[in-house]
Amino acid sequence: MRTKLLIAGLTGLLLTACASRPAQYTVDPEVQLQDQQIAPGKTLMVSVVAPEPGAAETDDKVALSADNQFDKAVKTNLVKALGTRGFRFSANPHFSDLTMNLDFSALKVQINKQLLRDTLEVDGHLTLELGRKSTSFKKSFQRKQTLTVAFRSDYAEATGLVNEVVSNLLQAALSDTEVVAFINKSQ
């Protein structure tokens, strides 16, 4: 009886270990704005550059990519957060007080495969470029985060870690004193 239970337990453990690793994640970051930081009332043109596709899978690494439209998901959540604060939006830079370009092209998401564990790694890079009719401002933000899990990582873990990193990058950018000063500056 004990032998059967031991075999059943080991079989279940091996099946869990053999489950496939995710190749994608869903981006849906939470955008939080500091209450007193950014003055509302400006018209913005927002654009987002999605991450470059990852490298091909190797024996010890799997590059992940977004399964939804990264740029549209980030832009939608950012516009929603800024819209609740009184900002207006335009697709035309001539009708905008400011242009805001969020470049995530250098963001990398990968799984480092090991025998009995996986390490999810998100190397987040955001370059924020703000423009006004006569001047521009550019600043980069970086955040690297890892998560080590027993056996194989799954879709939910990858999605959660990516969204945490992207949310933290957006939070850092939108609460940065130089960024806030540029946005709040009059024409």
N, C-alpha and C positions, 0 to 999 in steps of 0.2 A: 504493500500500500504506500509506504513512504517513498519507495523507488518510483512509483507511478506519479506521485505528487511532485517529486523532484524533477522528473523528466518533463512533466507538464509545465512546471515553473521555468525551467531552462528553455523549453521550446517557446514559451511566451516571451521570455527575455530576448531570445535570438530574433524572433519575429519583430519585436519592437526595434531592435538594433538595425534590422534590415529595411525598415521603412524608408521610403525615399525622402531625400532632402528637398526643401523647397528651392525653386529656381526663380521665384518672384515674390514680391511683397506688394501690399496695397498702401499707398500713401494717402493719409487723411490727417494732416497735422492739426493740432490745436493751436490757435493763435490767441495769445493773451496780450493785451495792451495795458501798460501802466496807466492808472486813472488820470494822473495830473500831467503826464509827460507831453503827449502830442496834442497841439491845438487843432481843433476841427475846423471845417469850413473850406478847406482847399479842394480843388479838383485835381485828381491824380490819374495818370495813365500808368497802369501796372502791367509789367510783362515778366514772365518767368522762363528761365532756360532750364530744361530738364537735364538730369545726369546723362553722361555719355554711356553707351552700352558697355557692360563689363567684358573682361577678357574671357576667352573660352575656358571651359572646365579642365582642370588638370587632376592628377591623382590625389592631390592633397588640398585643392581649393575649388570652390564653386562661386562664381560671380553671380549675384542676383540683380534683377532689374524689376522695375515697377510693372505691375499687371494692369494698372490703369494709367491714365494720362497724367503723369507727374505734374507737368506744368499747369494744367487746368485745375487739378485738385488743390494745389498750393495757392494758386491765384484765387480760386473760388473762396477758400477759407479766409484768405487775407482780406479780400474785398468785403466779405461778410463782416469780419471783425472791424475793419475801418469804417464801413458803412454805418454800423451801429453807433459809431462815434461822431457821425456828422460829415464824413467825407463824401464827396461826389466823384464820379468816375467818367472818363472819356476814353475812347479808343483813338482819339486824334491828339497828338502832342501840341498842336496849335491851340486847342481849346482847354488845355490842362495847365494848372499852375506848376505842377511838378510831374516829372516822369520818374518812375521807380522800376528799375530792372534788377531782379533777383536771379543771379546766375549760380545754379547748383551743378553746373556741368562737371565739376571735379569731384562730386560726391561718389564714393565707392562703397559698395556693400558686398561682403563676401563671407563665405563659410570656410573656415580652416578645418578640414576633416582630420580626425584622429580615430584611433581604434575604438575607444570606449567613450568618446566625447566629441562634441563639436564646439568650436568657438565662433560665434557670430561677431563680425567686426564691421562697424560703420565708421568710415572716415569721412566726416562731414565738412564740406567747404562751401561757404556762401560768400559770393562777392556781390555787394549791394552797390548799385550806382544810382545816384539821384541826380536829376537834371532840372535846371531852371533855364529859362530862355537865354540868360547870359552866362551862366556858370554851372559847373557840375561838381559832384563830390563822389568819391569812391572809397569803399572800405571793405576789408575782408574779415570774415569770421570763421573760426574753425572749432570743431568738436569731434573728438574720437571716443568711441564707446565700444566696449566688448561685452559679450554675454557668453559664458561657458555653460553648456548643458550636458547632462549625462546622455550618452548614446547619440542620437541624431536630433538636430534642431528641426523645428517645424515652422509652418507658415505663420502661425500666430506670434511666435517668438520673433521671427524676422520682421514682421509688420510692426509689432510693438516697439522694437528697438529703433527701427528707421524713423517711425513717427516721433519718438521721444527726441532723437537727435535733430530732426528737422524742426520740430517745435522749439527746442532750445536755441537753435541757430536763429530762428525768426524772432524769438524773445530777446536774444542778445542784440540783434540788429536794431529792433524797434525801440529798445530802451537805452541804446548807446547815446551818450550825451552829445557827441558830435553830430550824429544822425538826427536826433531830436532838434538840435539847434538849427540845422540846415532846413529841416521841414518847416519849423516854426518861423524862420526868417521871412520877413516881408519881401515882396518882389523888389 
